[in-house]
Amino acid sequence: MSTLAPLRLLREPWNASEGNQSNATAGAGSAWCHGLDIPNELFLTLGLVSLVENLLVVAAILNNRNLHSPMYYFICCLAVSDMLVSVSNLVETLFMLLMEHGVLVIRASIVRHMNNVIDMLICSSVVSSLSFLGVIAVDRYITIFYALRYHSIMTLQRAVVTMVSVWLASTISSTVFITYYHNNAILLCLIGFFLFMLVLMLVLYIHMFALARHHLCSISSQQKQPTVYRSSSLKGAVTLTILLGVFFICWGPFFFHLILIVTCPTNPFCTCFFSYFNLFLILIICNSVVDPLIYAFRSQELRRTLREVVLCSW
């Protein structure tokens, strides 16, 4: 993607001159420094799949009163955040294809304004997606460790305040980022936010898994069924690995890209890493495709509602 690249401001470090970047790239000299050519059609396809998936999740939650609870509201907000990524990607890619084929001619000033709007939308969706992943982890933690008090702790009013706060903070932070993107302090804030969410999810999910493992150990020792215990523990470990693994694989390269921009903008190897920026964007879009499979479609009630929504639509 070239003309209307999403988050183009982060594609290459702004604190390195063009000459230094080209020399660094030439100094690296290896074939892998040329980056990866990803066709626009792939961005379109993934964006459409993600959009359809997350639209189904939102429709199912809105149509089923049994799903009108804080947990599913948070999942719905995560789906909306992922939809923003998909819509931004689809609109941008369509404009690029139309411009490349000469169907659409737009003045440079309008293109810049469109870039700013799309970048702001994507930044907001990135921050909100990470935030709601953390909120879902906290909600699950309260469900397990404070099961009897869950409804008094996570009231509908508090859930609404949480959702509004996340969207408001995401909008403000994206505006600040677009305005002061050249400041390393902004990048450090984004990196710190990602690391905070990674540590938060890691601590909460491992603690939840440890509690489940302890309960299963107690049950298996009383019933003397170690096979059942090992099977359940393995299933819990696999679920935990999937949750954290998908999060790290999809978001890690993009934020590592930000770290390199701050720490080594002119280093040849860092410059080579920058050339794979489009791949990191693909991973973020893939995360929008995978999120419904992890957080929504595992619910039997939601799957049943999805079937009803799909059948009614036909």
C-alpha positions as CSV (number, residue, x, y, z in Angstrom):
1,M,0.0,0.0,0.0
2,S,1.5,3.3,-1.0
3,T,-0.6,6.4,-1.4
4,L,-3.1,6.1,1.4
5,A,-1.2,3.9,3.7
6,P,-3.0,3.4,7.1
7,L,-0.9,4.9,9.9
8,R,1.5,6.1,7.3
9,L,3.0,8.3,9.9
10,L,4.5,5.2,11.6
11,R,5.7,3.5,8.4
12,E,9.2,5.0,8.8
13,P,10.9,7.1,11.5
14,W,10.5,10.8,11.2
15,N,13.7,11.5,13.0
16,A,15.9,10.0,10.3
17,S,16.6,11.8,7.1
18,E,15.9,10.3,3.7
19,G,19.6,10.0,3.0
20,N,20.3,8.2,6.2
21,Q,17.4,5.8,5.6
22,S,18.4,5.0,2.1
23,N,22.0,4.5,3.1
24,A,21.0,2.2,6.0
25,T,18.8,0.2,3.6
26,A,21.6,-0.1,1.2
27,G,24.0,-1.0,3.9
28,A,21.8,-3.9,5.0
29,G,22.1,-5.3,1.5
30,S,20.1,-8.4,2.0
31,A,17.0,-9.4,-0.1
32,W,14.7,-9.5,2.9
33,C,15.2,-5.7,3.4
34,H,12.9,-5.1,0.4
35,G,9.9,-5.9,2.5
36,L,6.8,-7.9,1.5
37,D,4.5,-6.9,-1.3
38,I,1.0,-7.5,0.0
39,P,-1.8,-7.0,-2.7
40,N,-4.6,-4.7,-1.9
41,E,-7.0,-7.5,-2.6
42,L,-5.8,-9.3,0.5
43,F,-6.5,-6.2,2.6
44,L,-10.0,-6.0,1.1
45,T,-10.7,-9.7,1.7
46,L,-9.6,-9.7,5.3
47,G,-11.5,-6.4,5.9
48,L,-14.7,-7.9,4.5
49,V,-14.4,-11.1,6.5
50,S,-13.7,-9.2,9.7
51,L,-16.6,-6.7,9.0
52,V,-19.1,-9.5,8.4
53,E,-18.0,-11.5,11.5
54,N,-18.2,-8.5,13.9
55,L,-21.5,-7.3,12.4
56,L,-22.9,-10.7,13.2
57,V,-21.6,-10.6,16.7
58,V,-23.2,-7.1,17.3
59,A,-26.5,-8.1,15.7
60,A,-26.7,-11.3,17.8
61,I,-26.0,-9.5,21.1
62,L,-28.5,-6.7,20.3
63,N,-31.2,-9.2,19.3
64,N,-31.0,-11.6,22.2
65,R,-32.1,-10.3,25.6
66,N,-30.2,-13.1,27.3
67,L,-27.0,-11.5,26.1
68,H,-27.8,-8.1,27.5
69,S,-25.2,-8.3,30.3
70,P,-21.9,-6.4,31.0
71,M,-19.7,-9.2,29.7
72,Y,-21.5,-9.3,26.3
73,Y,-21.6,-5.5,26.1
74,F,-17.8,-5.5,26.4
75,I,-17.6,-8.2,23.7
76,C,-19.9,-6.1,21.6
77,C,-17.7,-3.0,22.0
78,L,-14.7,-5.1,21.1
79,A,-16.5,-6.1,17.9
80,V,-17.3,-2.5,17.1
81,S,-13.6,-1.6,17.6
82,D,-12.6,-4.4,15.2
83,M,-15.3,-3.2,12.8
84,L,-13.7,0.3,12.8
85,V,-10.4,-1.3,11.7
86,S,-12.2,-3.2,9.0
87,V,-14.2,-0.2,7.7
88,S,-11.1,2.1,7.7
89,N,-9.2,-0.5,5.8
90,L,-12.0,-1.2,3.3
91,V,-12.6,2.5,2.6
92,E,-8.9,3.3,2.2
93,T,-8.2,0.3,0.0
94,L,-11.1,1.1,-2.3
95,F,-10.0,4.6,-2.7
96,M,-6.5,3.4,-3.5
97,L,-7.7,1.0,-6.1
98,L,-10.0,3.6,-7.7
99,M,-7.1,6.2,-7.8
100,E,-4.6,3.7,-9.2
101,H,-6.9,2.8,-12.0
102,G,-7.7,6.4,-12.8
103,V,-11.4,6.0,-12.0
104,L,-11.2,8.6,-9.1
105,V,-9.1,11.8,-9.2
106,I,-8.7,13.6,-5.9
107,R,-6.7,16.7,-5.1
108,A,-3.6,16.3,-2.9
109,S,-5.1,18.5,-0.1
110,I,-8.2,16.3,0.0
111,V,-6.0,13.1,0.1
112,R,-4.1,14.6,3.1
113,H,-7.4,15.3,5.0
114,M,-8.6,11.8,4.2
115,N,-5.4,10.4,5.5
116,N,-5.7,12.2,8.8
117,V,-9.3,11.1,9.2
118,I,-8.5,7.4,8.5
119,D,-5.4,7.5,10.7
120,M,-7.4,9.0,13.5
121,L,-10.1,6.3,13.1
122,I,-7.6,3.5,13.0
123,C,-5.7,4.9,16.0
124,S,-8.9,5.2,18.0
125,S,-9.9,1.6,17.1
126,V,-6.4,0.3,18.0
127,V,-6.6,1.9,21.5
128,S,-10.2,0.9,22.1
129,S,-9.5,-2.7,20.9
130,L,-6.6,-3.1,23.3
131,S,-8.6,-1.4,26.1
132,F,-11.6,-3.7,25.7
133,L,-9.4,-6.8,25.6
134,G,-8.1,-5.7,29.0
135,V,-11.7,-4.9,30.2
136,I,-12.8,-8.4,29.2
137,A,-9.9,-10.0,31.1
138,V,-10.8,-7.9,34.2
139,D,-14.5,-8.9,33.8
140,R,-13.6,-12.6,33.6
141,Y,-11.4,-12.2,36.6
142,I,-14.2,-10.7,38.7
143,T,-16.5,-13.5,37.5
144,I,-14.2,-16.2,38.8
145,F,-12.8,-14.7,42.0
146,Y,-15.9,-12.7,43.1
147,A,-18.7,-14.8,41.6
148,L,-21.2,-14.2,44.4
149,R,-20.6,-10.4,44.3
150,Y,-20.2,-10.1,40.5
151,H,-23.6,-8.5,39.9
152,S,-23.1,-5.9,42.7
153,I,-19.5,-5.1,41.5
154,M,-20.1,-5.1,37.7
155,T,-23.4,-3.3,37.6
156,L,-25.0,-2.1,34.3
157,Q,-24.2,1.5,35.3
158,R,-20.5,0.8,35.9
159,A,-20.3,-1.1,32.6
160,V,-21.8,1.8,30.7
161,V,-19.4,4.2,32.4
162,T,-16.5,1.9,31.5
163,M,-17.5,1.7,27.9
164,V,-18.1,5.4,27.5
165,S,-14.7,6.1,29.2
166,V,-12.8,3.8,26.9
167,W,-14.4,5.3,23.8
168,L,-13.8,8.9,25.0
169,A,-10.2,8.1,26.0
170,S,-9.6,6.4,22.6
171,T,-10.9,9.4,20.7
172,I,-8.9,11.9,22.6
173,S,-5.7,9.9,22.5
174,S,-6.0,9.3,18.7
175,T,-6.5,13.1,18.2
176,V,-3.4,13.8,20.3
177,F,-1.4,11.2,18.4
178,I,-2.2,12.6,15.0
179,T,-1.5,16.1,16.2
180,Y,1.9,15.3,17.9
181,Y,2.9,12.2,16.0
182,H,6.5,13.5,15.6
183,N,7.0,13.5,19.4
184,N,8.8,10.4,20.7
185,A,6.9,10.8,24.0
186,I,3.6,9.9,22.2
187,L,5.1,6.7,20.8
188,L,6.5,5.8,24.3
189,C,2.9,6.3,25.7
190,L,1.6,3.9,23.0
191,I,4.3,1.3,23.7
192,G,3.7,1.6,27.5
193,F,0.0,1.2,27.0
194,F,0.6,-2.0,25.0
195,L,3.0,-3.4,27.6
196,F,0.6,-2.6,30.4
197,M,-2.2,-4.4,28.6
198,L,0.0,-7.4,27.9
199,V,1.2,-7.7,31.5
200,L,-2.4,-7.1,32.8
201,M,-3.8,-9.9,30.7
202,L,-0.9,-12.2,31.5
203,V,-1.2,-11.8,35.2
204,L,-5.0,-12.1,35.3
205,Y,-5.3,-15.1,33.0
206,I,-2.5,-17.0,34.7
207,H,-4.1,-16.3,38.1
208,M,-7.4,-17.5,36.8
209,F,-5.8,-20.6,35.4
210,A,-3.9,-21.2,38.7
211,L,-7.2,-21.1,40.6
212,A,-9.0,-23.4,38.1
213,R,-6.0,-25.8,38.4
214,H,-6.2,-25.7,42.2
215,H,-9.9,-26.5,42.2
216,L,-9.4,-29.4,39.7
217,C,-6.6,-30.7,41.8
218,S,-8.8,-30.8,44.9
219,I,-11.6,-32.5,43.0
220,S,-9.4,-35.0,41.4
221,S,-7.7,-35.9,44.7
222,Q,-11.1,-36.4,46.4
223,Q,-12.5,-38.4,43.5
224,K,-9.2,-40.0,42.6
225,Q,-9.6,-39.2,38.9
226,P,-6.2,-37.8,37.8
227,T,-7.0,-38.4,34.1
228,V,-9.9,-36.0,34.3
229,Y,-7.8,-33.4,36.1
230,R,-5.0,-33.6,33.6
231,S,-7.4,-33.3,30.7
232,S,-9.1,-30.3,32.1
233,S,-5.8,-28.6,33.0
234,L,-4.5,-29.2,29.5
235,K,-7.7,-27.7,28.1
236,G,-7.3,-24.6,30.3
237,A,-3.6,-24.3,29.4
238,V,-4.5,-24.4,25.7
239,T,-7.2,-21.8,26.1
240,L,-4.7,-19.5,28.0
241,T,-2.0,-20.1,25.4
242,I,-4.4,-19.2,22.5
243,L,-5.6,-16.0,24.2
244,L,-2.2,-14.6,25.0
245,G,-0.5,-16.1,21.9
246,V,-3.0,-14.5,19.5
247,F,-2.7,-11.2,21.4
248,F,1.1,-11.1,21.3
249,I,1.4,-12.4,17.7
250,C,-1.1,-10.0,16.2
251,W,-0.1,-6.9,18.2
252,G,3.6,-7.6,19.1
253,P,5.3,-6.8,15.7
254,F,3.5,-3.5,15.3
255,F,4.5,-2.3,18.7
256,F,8.0,-3.7,18.3
257,H,8.1,-1.5,15.1
258,L,7.3,1.5,17.3
259,I,10.1,0.6,19.7
260,L,12.6,0.4,16.9
261,I,11.5,3.8,15.6
262,V,12.3,5.3,19.0
263,T,15.5,3.4,19.7
264,C,17.3,2.8,16.4
265,P,15.7,4.8,13.5
266,T,18.9,4.7,11.3
267,N,20.2,1.3,12.1
268,P,20.3,-0.9,8.9
269,F,18.6,-3.9,10.6
270,C,15.9,-1.6,12.0
271,T,15.4,-0.1,8.6
272,C,14.9,-3.5,7.2
273,F,12.3,-4.2,9.8
274,F,10.4,-1.0,8.9
275,S,10.0,-2.3,5.4
276,Y,7.6,-5.0,6.7
277,F,5.1,-2.5,8.0
278,N,2.2,-3.7,5.8
279,L,2.7,-7.2,7.2
280,F,2.2,-5.8,10.7
281,L,-1.0,-4.1,9.6
282,I,-2.2,-7.4,8.1
283,L,-1.7,-9.1,11.5
284,I,-3.8,-6.4,13.2
285,I,-6.6,-7.0,10.7
286,C,-6.2,-10.7,11.3
287,N,-6.7,-10.0,15.0
288,S,-10.0,-8.4,14.1
289,V,-10.9,-11.7,12.3
290,V,-9.8,-13.9,15.1
291,D,-11.3,-12.0,18.1
292,P,-14.9,-13.1,17.4
293,L,-13.8,-16.7,17.3
294,I,-12.1,-16.4,20.7
295,Y,-14.4,-14.1,22.7
296,A,-17.8,-14.5,21.1
297,F,-18.4,-17.6,19.0
298,R,-17.4,-19.9,21.9
299,S,-20.6,-19.0,23.7
300,Q,-23.4,-21.5,22.9
301,E,-26.1,-19.0,23.5
302,L,-24.4,-16.5,21.0
303,R,-23.9,-19.3,18.4
304,R,-27.6,-20.2,18.6
305,T,-28.5,-16.5,18.2
306,L,-26.1,-16.2,15.3
307,R,-27.8,-19.1,13.5
308,E,-31.2,-17.4,14.0
309,V,-29.9,-14.1,12.7
310,V,-28.3,-15.7,9.6
311,L,-31.4,-17.8,8.8
312,C,-33.7,-14.8,9.2
313,S,-31.5,-12.7,6.9
314,W,-32.0,-15.3,4.2
